[in-house]
Amino acid sequence: MDISQENIKNILVGDCAQNSVFFQAVQEVISSIAPLLNSDKKYNMFSVLERLIVPDRVIKFKVSWLDDGNNIRVNTGYRVQFNNTLGPYKGGLRFHPSVNEGIFKFLGFEQIFKNSLTGLPIGGAKGGSDFDPKGKTDFEIMKFCSAFMRELHKYIGPRIDVPAGDIGVGAREIGYLFGEYKKITSSYDGVLTGKPHVFGGSLMRPEATGYGVVYFTQAMLELEKKEGLAGKICTVSGAGKVALHAIEKLLQVGAIPVTCSDSRGMIYDSRGVDLPLLKELKLQNGASLERYLEFHPDAKYTPVCDYSEGEHAVWGIQCYAAFPCATQNELSEADAQNLIANGCVSVSEGANMPSTPEAINAFLNHNVCFAPAKAANAGGVVVSEFEMSQNASMQRWHFEKIDTKLKIIMEQICKRVALTAKDYGVEGNYVDGANIAGFKRIADAMIAEGV
Ligand code: NDP
């Protein structure tokens, strides 16, 4: 490859000490797109990669707010506007104490490729705060969201940057953020997606990522001539918006999802998890998964502290298909080896970059069908774009219309990724297929728009 790896390393490492996950994401793309850069010199001539790995801007701001005891609290807010070549910046907001600038750069970078793969007119961004919503009252969440938006509103707009939800940010938070934006600007704009549908949110946005990852998996299994999901044991990690809706769709297609997890532990219910109970425990009350045992004493709860070093209990359970839906780097090489040894046929990433590079290599080396996040979990941003369209045209689409369109787009992404992999001599490698197809669309547009 002509492009200097050293040069890229300097751009990334010289930048910020917290860049390891960002570096991991960039390295994966660089190694995937080497055949494209070698076969078509225009991408090097226009320095597309060097330009693509540097965000357009990184916005960092102070968020001061009052808790219920009238104590002043201070958090940090971020918005990484990575690339708007294909459309307005688009990507979620994450509220979690672990975040930093490097994490938002990794997520924003991934988002560019994901949004490109959808074929829709949306650029890539990500943001959020180190604010921890856990243990806060509803009123404190509202006050934090208002304070966060008092700063963020300067940088966003329906044709500029349209944030959505992610970890720690759901319809409630988006509602409070939208309310504050409207007060400040006196404008009723579709400036956020994932709104409650009582005022402009799209039906099916909460379900979109989880349903989409199952649609993608069905399409991938069919293309790879494997058996479908009906009647098959599936394992899912996470117990948030993505995980619970993936479980919901798995149940609808006749699969048997037997696990879920959160940051404290894992539930294994061999008869299939009780979804209504999980929704009540997690989405409504944020309770510990251990409480599942009060209703299903035959199920098994494993607390995080009982997990083996470097392994996660979910991936030790025998399954046909695995769905990591919690967070980045939650599936290690040891986990991958456990899944492979237990006969797992397919792994689909609902979370962003949940598998480590070593785990991905193990899956690819053992011919496990592997659906990378930037393709498999694009359903959320697809329906977010539908929400933007509905808001701009003052329309409301019904559930079936959105579900049908989502399924078609997920199948199209799957076919595009598989075909691209074949065209570049790596048939069956959906990681390379997704990176090349995502890069090509954005790179061609960057060249067409000039420097
Ligand atoms: P939620 O906040 O709704 O749920 C996250 C879940 O993951 C929770 O069960 C949480 O447990 C668990 N979790 C978080 N951090 C850890 C950790 N370090 N170790 C173990 N478990 C953890 O988030 P979402 O479901 O929205 O997002 C999940 C993933 O999907 C993220 O990677 C996100 O970027 C990605 N994603 C989300 C989209 C969306 O539409 N929401 C779209 C595309 C990707 P606990 O409650 O105990 O913290």
Boltz pocket constraint, residues with backbone or C-beta under 6 A from the ligand:
constraints:
  - pocket:
      binder: B
      contacts: [[A, 165], [A, 166], [A, 167], [A, 168], [A, 169], [A, 205], [A, 209], [A, 238], [A, 239], [A, 240], [A, 241], [A, 242], [A, 243], [A, 261], [A, 262], [A, 263], [A, 264], [A, 325], [A, 326], [A, 327], [A, 328], [A, 330], [A, 350], [A, 351], [A, 352], [A, 377], [A, 378], [A, 380], [A, 381]]
      max_distance: 6.0
